[in-house]
Amino acid sequence: MNRIPGKRFFTAAILAAAIFAAGCAADDKPPPPAPGAGAQPKLLSDLSTVTDAPIDPLGINTVPATGEGIVHESPDVSRGPGTFERDPNISFDAGTEKNPGTERLLNDKAAKFGNFCEVILDRLFARLELAEKTDEISRTKLPTDLKPVIVTAIMDKHGQLQEIILEQHSGKAKIDNLLIDVCKKAIFYENPPPDALSDDGNYKFTIKLRLENFASMDETHWSFKTDISLGLG
């Protein structure tokens, strides 16, 4: 009977383990896009690679002057037709008593094209409501010091989303990814207004999401208070 010497057996075992580990590492790589999936939004975290895309492009993190917060953060203003066109930066109630939220426009250009931006904003909020009810998100107990997550979404002149740029991390990757996924599903528009284009021929939305736990019946599944804002660059 032929027998494998000890050293040869040990070497063969090491080689087999290495091949197995390499196979596992390959499984961790993200799968390639499905054939025919079309262009996918490009997510960038390094803003130095983006031309003319400064952090906080609309100045939305600027500290308001004394008294301005009363106007800018008012959560109890009822939205009526055309209100966005008159009142940028005022928050409006959205959601329900169990899942409260607010929507607002961030700058004068967004208010000028209020009907256009309101459609995008309402669609973002509706998608967030659906996502927050999933098991993955509803089981999330958020830290009290969670920052808003801010992205820039670039839509082409045909109304198709082209790029998503992560401007500010919330501090929890799950919430960053939540907003990115919602933007992919909600940002599109048929026949967008040409006058709302930026200088480079695209539509540039700055989107800011602040999420807080609101209530839980079982201390496991949560509803959220959602504040979503949109600016137009």
C-alpha positions, 0 to 999 in steps of 0.5 A, a space after each residue: 500500500 502506498 502512503 503519503 509522507 507526513 510533509 506531503 500530506 500537510 502541504 496538500 492540506 494547506 494548499 486545499 485550505 488556501 483554494 477554499 479561502 480564495 473561493 470564499 473571498 470571490 463570493 464576497 465580491 458584488 455581482 456584476 450588473 445584470 445584462 441589459 440593466 442599462 446605465 446605473 447611477 454612479 455613487 461617489 464618496 470622494 467629492 474631489 473627483 466631481 467638477 464643480 460639486 462642492 460640499 454643502 452646495 446650497 448652504 443648507 448647513 449654514 447656521 440660521 440667524 436669530 429667529 430664522 429657525 422659527 420660520 425654517 423649521 415650522 412643522 405645523 404649516 398646512 401645504 396648499 396649492 402653490 405654497 412651495 412657490 411662495 415659501 421656500 424653507 418652510 416645513 410642511 406636515 407629511 405622513 400620519 400620526 403614527 408615521 409623522 414627517 415633514 417636507 421642505 424645499 431648501 432654496 429659492 430655485 427649488 421654490 421657483 420651480 415648486 410644482 416640479 420639485 414638489 413631485 420629486 419630494 413627494 415621491 421621495 417621501 412616499 418611497 421612504 414610508 414604504 422602506 421604513 416599514 420593511 423588517 430591515 429598517 423597522 428593527 433599527 434603533 437609531 442613535 440619538 446623535 445621528 446626523 442628517 444624510 445628504 446626497 446630490 442627485 444628478 438627473 439628465 435633461 431627459 428626466 433620467 437619474 445619472 449619478 448620486 453623490 454622497 455629500 454627508 454620512 449620517 453615521 449609520 451606513 444603513 440610513 445612508 444606503 436607505 436614502 441612496 436606494 430611495 433616490 434610485 427609485 424616486 428620481 425621474 421626471 417626464 418632460 422636466 422644465 428646461 429652465 430649471 437646468 443647471 449651467 452644465 445641462 443637468 438637473 442637480 438636486 440636493 436631498 437631505 434626510 433626517 430620521 428619528 425613531 418615533 414609537 414602538 409597540 414591542 420595543 423591536 419594530 419602530 415607526 420613524 419621524 422623517 424629515 426630507 428636504 430638497 434643493 435645486 442647484 
